[in-house]
């Protein structure tokens, strides 16, 4: 495995997002939400976006280390976009298809980096 994260953004549907979240739970990875939260609140018809940002090493689970900490751009059921984090196993990320053009990847990265998106916790405080 490479020592760095891939410099890309991948679009995922809600089913894949929920699968990756379940995998993160099974592997003991960090997530910014409770189990089942994404299935309950993320828009099921929307595309969501993952952007790896750092290599994370978990000493307590060496069999799943290192893995990638990803920024996650979520669209909620009410249409609001929010920011979250999701740790992803590199092989699982690699299996996701590259479907976005360069301009779209840059636009998503810009939204994640500079647009001050609310976090999923902030959204939950206002909407649940």
Secondary structure as UniProt FT lines:
FT   STRAND          10..13
FT   HELIX           14..27
FT   TURN            35..36
FT   HELIX           37..41
FT   TURN            44..45
FT   STRAND          47..56
FT   HELIX           59..64
FT   STRAND          67..76
FT   TURN            77..78
FT   STRAND          81..88
FT   HELIX           90..95
FT   HELIX           102..114
FT   STRAND          118..119
FT   HELIX           120..127
//
